[in-house]
Amino acid sequence: MGSSVLSNAQYTVLRVPVASPRINEIVAKFRDTRLAAIKSDPSSSFVTYEVEIQHPLSVWQARLFGGLACLVCVVNADLTLPPEDALLSGDWAGYVFIKERVTYEEYYEFPAMKQGIPEDPELETRWHIFDLFISPDHRGRSAGSMVVEGSLAAIRDALRLDGSGPKRARVRLIANSKKEWLLRWYRRFGFLDRGSATLVQGFKANGWNVSIPEDNDSTEELKAVWHNPIGRVMEIVIDVD
């Protein structure tokens, strides 16, 4: 995946570089942006501010670079700058994470997700999109569409660059099933409804095991939060020539 994934007159979707002398600054900006987003709009995320603020910088760095791609939608990005400088100097309208080339065993760990199963798993790769956030100031514009389309474009580019590898990708996301408008929005991009996921299952799919409390089922209240199938699993299969 290249650094610039998608761009229009106002927004540019950039991939966070995996190696940069300014990595610590990028991680800190991601952490601060994330915490501010959760604090100002708690309903935008399944995680809570009280839990997230306790994580050390190392956890945030692991989220950015733990076998993931992070795409950031930057407002009026200066593309004459190196990617890390453009990320740090511009305002972030939103971001999304892509878990790349998920193993078959991990992807199909939870049967309740009811994802499509190919006849030959070797003919496709599996990807997981998660933690998509758009700032309230940029909702209803093109930022959200840019982030989703940028994610799919980045996956297509990765397939093309993988010379002899599979040219088909199965892409999954988990959305809040209570937000029907959100489900309709994802369907516009070609995502199909599959099964369901609990918060524990969703966090594990994201690689957020550290955010799952050790005690998540000792009371009915905890079970209602962590083991209620509130997530709607959605999938799209994309091919490249």
C-alpha positions as a Markdown table, in Angstrom:
| # | Residue | x | y | z |
|---|---|---|---|---|
| 1 | Met | 0.0 | 0.0 | 0.0 |
| 2 | Gly | 1.3 | 3.4 | -0.9 |
| 3 | Ser | 1.2 | 6.4 | 1.4 |
| 4 | Ser | -1.5 | 8.4 | -0.4 |
| 5 | Val | -4.5 | 6.1 | -1.0 |
| 6 | Leu | -7.2 | 8.4 | -2.2 |
| 7 | Ser | -7.6 | 12.2 | -2.6 |
| 8 | Asn | -10.2 | 14.8 | -3.6 |
| 9 | Ala | -10.4 | 18.6 | -3.3 |
| 10 | Gln | -10.7 | 18.6 | 0.5 |
| 11 | Tyr | -9.6 | 15.3 | 1.9 |
| 12 | Thr | -6.6 | 13.0 | 1.4 |
| 13 | Val | -6.5 | 9.5 | 2.8 |
| 14 | Leu | -3.0 | 8.7 | 3.9 |
| 15 | Arg | -1.5 | 5.5 | 5.3 |
| 16 | Val | 0.4 | 5.9 | 8.5 |
| 17 | Pro | 4.1 | 5.0 | 7.7 |
| 18 | Val | 5.4 | 2.0 | 9.5 |
| 19 | Ala | 8.9 | 3.5 | 9.8 |
| 20 | Ser | 9.5 | 7.1 | 10.5 |
| 21 | Pro | 11.7 | 9.2 | 12.9 |
| 22 | Arg | 8.5 | 10.9 | 14.0 |
| 23 | Ile | 6.7 | 7.7 | 14.9 |
| 24 | Asn | 6.2 | 8.7 | 18.6 |
| 25 | Glu | 4.6 | 12.0 | 17.5 |
| 26 | Ile | 2.2 | 10.1 | 15.2 |
| 27 | Val | 1.3 | 7.6 | 17.9 |
| 28 | Ala | 0.7 | 10.5 | 20.4 |
| 29 | Lys | -1.5 | 12.3 | 17.9 |
| 30 | Phe | -3.5 | 9.2 | 17.2 |
| 31 | Arg | -4.0 | 8.6 | 20.9 |
| 32 | Asp | -5.1 | 12.2 | 21.6 |
| 33 | Thr | -7.4 | 12.2 | 18.6 |
| 34 | Arg | -8.9 | 8.9 | 19.6 |
| 35 | Leu | -9.4 | 9.9 | 23.2 |
| 36 | Ala | -11.0 | 13.2 | 22.3 |
| 37 | Ala | -13.3 | 11.5 | 19.9 |
| 38 | Ile | -14.5 | 9.0 | 22.5 |
| 39 | Lys | -14.9 | 11.6 | 25.1 |
| 40 | Ser | -16.9 | 14.0 | 22.9 |
| 41 | Asp | -19.0 | 11.3 | 21.2 |
| 42 | Pro | -19.2 | 8.1 | 23.4 |
| 43 | Ser | -21.8 | 6.5 | 21.1 |
| 44 | Ser | -19.3 | 6.5 | 18.2 |
| 45 | Ser | -17.3 | 3.6 | 19.7 |
| 46 | Phe | -17.7 | 0.4 | 21.6 |
| 47 | Val | -14.9 | 1.2 | 23.9 |
| 48 | Thr | -15.0 | 3.7 | 26.8 |
| 49 | Tyr | -12.9 | 6.8 | 27.6 |
| 50 | Glu | -12.4 | 5.5 | 31.1 |
| 51 | Val | -10.7 | 2.3 | 29.8 |
| 52 | Glu | -8.8 | 3.8 | 26.9 |
| 53 | Ile | -7.2 | 6.7 | 28.8 |
| 54 | Gln | -5.4 | 4.2 | 31.1 |
| 55 | His | -3.4 | 2.6 | 28.2 |
| 56 | Pro | 0.3 | 3.5 | 28.0 |
| 57 | Leu | 1.7 | 4.8 | 24.8 |
| 58 | Ser | 3.1 | 1.3 | 24.0 |
| 59 | Val | -0.5 | 0.0 | 23.6 |
| 60 | Trp | -1.4 | 2.8 | 21.2 |
| 61 | Gln | 1.8 | 2.0 | 19.2 |
| 62 | Ala | 0.9 | -1.7 | 19.1 |
| 63 | Arg | -2.5 | -0.8 | 17.7 |
| 64 | Leu | -1.0 | 1.3 | 15.0 |
| 65 | Phe | 1.7 | -1.2 | 13.9 |
| 66 | Gly | 0.6 | -4.7 | 15.1 |
| 67 | Gly | 0.2 | -6.2 | 11.7 |
| 68 | Leu | -2.3 | -3.4 | 10.8 |
| 69 | Ala | -2.7 | -0.6 | 8.3 |
| 70 | Cys | -4.0 | 2.7 | 9.7 |
| 71 | Leu | -5.5 | 5.1 | 7.1 |
| 72 | Val | -6.1 | 8.7 | 8.1 |
| 73 | Cys | -8.3 | 11.2 | 6.3 |
| 74 | Val | -6.5 | 14.5 | 6.5 |
| 75 | Val | -8.1 | 17.8 | 5.8 |
| 76 | Asn | -6.3 | 19.9 | 3.1 |
| 77 | Ala | -3.2 | 17.8 | 3.3 |
| 78 | Asp | 0.0 | 19.3 | 2.0 |
| 79 | Leu | 1.1 | 16.5 | -0.4 |
| 80 | Thr | 4.4 | 18.2 | -1.0 |
| 81 | Leu | 5.5 | 17.1 | 2.5 |
| 82 | Pro | 6.6 | 13.6 | 3.5 |
| 83 | Pro | 3.6 | 11.5 | 4.6 |
| 84 | Glu | 4.5 | 11.7 | 8.3 |
| 85 | Asp | 4.8 | 15.5 | 8.1 |
| 86 | Ala | 1.5 | 15.8 | 6.2 |
| 87 | Leu | -0.2 | 13.6 | 8.9 |
| 88 | Leu | 1.2 | 15.7 | 11.8 |
| 89 | Ser | 0.5 | 19.1 | 10.3 |
| 90 | Gly | -3.0 | 18.5 | 9.1 |
| 91 | Asp | -6.3 | 18.1 | 10.9 |
| 92 | Trp | -7.7 | 14.5 | 11.0 |
| 93 | Ala | -11.2 | 14.2 | 9.7 |
| 94 | Gly | -11.3 | 10.5 | 10.5 |
| 95 | Tyr | -9.4 | 7.2 | 10.4 |
| 96 | Val | -9.8 | 3.5 | 10.0 |
| 97 | Phe | -7.8 | 0.3 | 10.7 |
| 98 | Ile | -7.2 | -2.6 | 8.4 |
| 99 | Lys | -6.1 | -6.0 | 9.7 |
| 100 | Glu | -4.2 | -7.5 | 6.9 |
| 101 | Arg | -4.2 | -11.1 | 5.7 |
| 102 | Val | -6.1 | -12.6 | 8.6 |
| 103 | Thr | -5.5 | -16.3 | 9.0 |
| 104 | Tyr | -8.3 | -18.7 | 8.1 |
| 105 | Glu | -8.5 | -20.0 | 11.7 |
| 106 | Glu | -8.7 | -16.5 | 13.2 |
| 107 | Tyr | -11.2 | -15.2 | 10.6 |
| 108 | Tyr | -13.6 | -18.1 | 11.2 |
| 109 | Glu | -13.1 | -18.4 | 15.0 |
| 110 | Phe | -16.7 | -17.5 | 15.9 |
| 111 | Pro | -19.4 | -19.5 | 13.9 |
| 112 | Ala | -22.1 | -16.9 | 15.0 |
| 113 | Met | -20.5 | -14.4 | 12.6 |
| 114 | Lys | -21.8 | -16.6 | 9.7 |
| 115 | Gln | -19.2 | -15.4 | 7.2 |
| 116 | Gly | -19.1 | -16.7 | 3.7 |
| 117 | Ile | -16.9 | -19.8 | 3.4 |
| 118 | Pro | -15.1 | -20.3 | 0.0 |
| 119 | Glu | -14.7 | -23.7 | -1.7 |
| 120 | Asp | -11.0 | -23.1 | -1.7 |
| 121 | Pro | -9.6 | -20.8 | 1.0 |
| 122 | Glu | -6.2 | -20.7 | -0.8 |
| 123 | Leu | -7.8 | -18.6 | -3.6 |
| 124 | Glu | -8.5 | -15.6 | -1.4 |
| 125 | Thr | -7.1 | -13.5 | 1.4 |
| 126 | Arg | -9.0 | -12.3 | 4.4 |
| 127 | Trp | -9.1 | -8.7 | 5.8 |
| 128 | His | -10.8 | -7.0 | 8.7 |
| 129 | Ile | -11.8 | -3.3 | 8.7 |
| 130 | Phe | -12.4 | -1.8 | 12.1 |
| 131 | Asp | -12.5 | 1.3 | 14.4 |
| 132 | Leu | -13.7 | 3.6 | 11.6 |
| 133 | Phe | -14.3 | 7.0 | 13.0 |
| 134 | Ile | -15.3 | 10.3 | 11.4 |
| 135 | Ser | -15.2 | 13.6 | 13.3 |
| 136 | Pro | -18.6 | 15.1 | 13.9 |
| 137 | Asp | -17.4 | 18.3 | 12.1 |
| 138 | His | -16.9 | 16.2 | 8.9 |
| 139 | Arg | -19.9 | 13.9 | 9.0 |
| 140 | Gly | -22.4 | 14.2 | 6.2 |
| 141 | Arg | -19.6 | 15.3 | 3.8 |
| 142 | Ser | -17.4 | 13.0 | 1.8 |
| 143 | Ala | -14.9 | 12.1 | 4.5 |
| 144 | Gly | -16.7 | 8.9 | 5.5 |
| 145 | Ser | -17.0 | 7.7 | 2.0 |
| 146 | Met | -13.4 | 8.5 | 1.4 |
| 147 | Val | -12.3 | 6.4 | 4.3 |
| 148 | Val | -14.3 | 3.3 | 3.2 |
| 149 | Glu | -13.4 | 3.7 | -0.4 |
| 150 | Gly | -9.8 | 4.3 | 0.5 |
| 151 | Ser | -9.7 | 1.1 | 2.6 |
| 152 | Leu | -11.0 | -1.0 | -0.3 |
| 153 | Ala | -8.7 | 0.7 | -2.7 |
| 154 | Ala | -5.7 | 0.0 | -0.4 |
| 155 | Ile | -6.7 | -3.7 | -0.3 |
| 156 | Arg | -7.0 | -3.9 | -4.1 |
| 157 | Asp | -3.6 | -2.3 | -4.4 |
| 158 | Ala | -2.1 | -4.8 | -2.0 |
| 159 | Leu | -3.6 | -7.7 | -4.1 |
| 160 | Arg | -2.1 | -6.3 | -7.3 |
| 161 | Leu | 1.3 | -5.9 | -5.7 |
| 162 | Asp | 1.3 | -9.5 | -4.4 |
| 163 | Gly | 2.5 | -10.9 | -7.7 |
| 164 | Ser | 1.6 | -14.6 | -7.6 |
| 165 | Gly | -0.8 | -14.3 | -4.6 |
| 166 | Pro | -4.6 | -14.6 | -4.6 |
| 167 | Lys | -6.5 | -11.8 | -6.5 |
| 168 | Arg | -9.6 | -12.1 | -4.3 |
| 169 | Ala | -10.1 | -10.5 | -0.9 |
| 170 | Arg | -12.8 | -11.3 | 1.6 |
| 171 | Val | -13.3 | -8.1 | 3.7 |
| 172 | Arg | -15.2 | -8.0 | 7.0 |
| 173 | Leu | -16.4 | -5.3 | 9.3 |
| 174 | Ile | -18.6 | -5.3 | 12.4 |
| 175 | Ala | -21.1 | -2.5 | 12.8 |
| 176 | Asn | -23.5 | -1.6 | 15.6 |
| 177 | Ser | -26.7 | -3.4 | 14.7 |
| 178 | Lys | -28.8 | -0.8 | 16.5 |
| 179 | Lys | -27.8 | 1.9 | 14.0 |
| 180 | Glu | -29.8 | 0.9 | 10.9 |
| 181 | Trp | -28.7 | 4.1 | 9.1 |
| 182 | Leu | -25.1 | 2.8 | 9.5 |
| 183 | Leu | -25.9 | -0.6 | 8.1 |
| 184 | Arg | -27.7 | 1.0 | 5.1 |
| 185 | Trp | -24.6 | 3.2 | 4.6 |
| 186 | Tyr | -22.2 | 0.2 | 4.5 |
| 187 | Arg | -24.6 | -1.7 | 2.1 |
| 188 | Arg | -24.1 | 1.2 | -0.4 |
| 189 | Phe | -20.5 | 0.1 | -0.7 |
| 190 | Gly | -21.4 | -3.5 | -1.4 |
| 191 | Phe | -21.2 | -4.9 | 2.1 |
| 192 | Leu | -23.6 | -7.8 | 2.8 |
| 193 | Asp | -25.2 | -8.6 | 6.1 |
| 194 | Arg | -23.9 | -11.8 | 7.7 |
| 195 | Gly | -24.2 | -12.9 | 11.3 |
| 196 | Ser | -23.7 | -11.3 | 14.7 |
| 197 | Ala | -20.8 | -10.6 | 17.2 |
| 198 | Thr | -20.6 | -9.9 | 20.8 |
| 199 | Leu | -18.3 | -7.2 | 22.2 |
| 200 | Val | -15.8 | -9.8 | 23.3 |
| 201 | Gln | -15.7 | -11.4 | 19.9 |
| 202 | Gly | -15.4 | -8.0 | 18.2 |
| 203 | Phe | -12.6 | -6.9 | 20.4 |
| 204 | Lys | -10.8 | -10.2 | 19.7 |
| 205 | Ala | -11.3 | -9.7 | 16.0 |
| 206 | Asn | -9.7 | -6.2 | 16.3 |
| 207 | Gly | -6.8 | -7.5 | 18.3 |
| 208 | Trp | -8.0 | -5.5 | 21.4 |
| 209 | Asn | -7.7 | -8.2 | 23.9 |
| 210 | Val | -6.0 | -5.8 | 26.4 |
| 211 | Ser | -9.3 | -3.8 | 26.4 |
| 212 | Ile | -11.4 | -6.8 | 27.5 |
| 213 | Pro | -11.8 | -6.7 | 31.3 |
| 214 | Glu | -10.8 | -10.0 | 33.0 |
| 215 | Asp | -14.2 | -10.0 | 34.7 |
| 216 | Asn | -16.7 | -9.7 | 31.9 |
| 217 | Asp | -19.4 | -12.2 | 32.9 |
| 218 | Ser | -19.7 | -12.3 | 36.7 |
| 219 | Thr | -23.0 | -10.3 | 36.7 |
| 220 | Glu | -25.9 | -10.0 | 34.4 |
| 221 | Glu | -25.0 | -6.4 | 33.8 |
| 222 | Leu | -21.5 | -7.4 | 32.6 |
| 223 | Lys | -22.9 | -10.2 | 30.4 |
| 224 | Ala | -25.3 | -7.7 | 28.9 |
| 225 | Val | -22.4 | -5.5 | 27.9 |
| 226 | Trp | -19.8 | -8.0 | 26.8 |
| 227 | His | -21.8 | -11.0 | 25.6 |
| 228 | Asn | -24.8 | -9.5 | 24.0 |
| 229 | Pro | -24.6 | -10.0 | 20.2 |
| 230 | Ile | -24.9 | -6.3 | 19.4 |
| 231 | Gly | -22.6 | -6.3 | 16.4 |
| 232 | Arg | -23.7 | -6.9 | 12.9 |
| 233 | Val | -21.1 | -8.7 | 10.8 |
| 234 | Met | -20.8 | -7.5 | 7.2 |
| 235 | Glu | -18.7 | -8.7 | 4.3 |
| 236 | Ile | -17.7 | -7.8 | 0.8 |
| 237 | Val | -15.7 | -9.9 | -1.6 |
| 238 | Ile | -13.5 | -7.9 | -4.0 |
| 239 | Asp | -11.5 | -9.1 | -7.1 |
| 240 | Val | -8.7 | -7.6 | -9.1 |
| 241 | Asp | -7.4 | -8.5 | -12.5 |
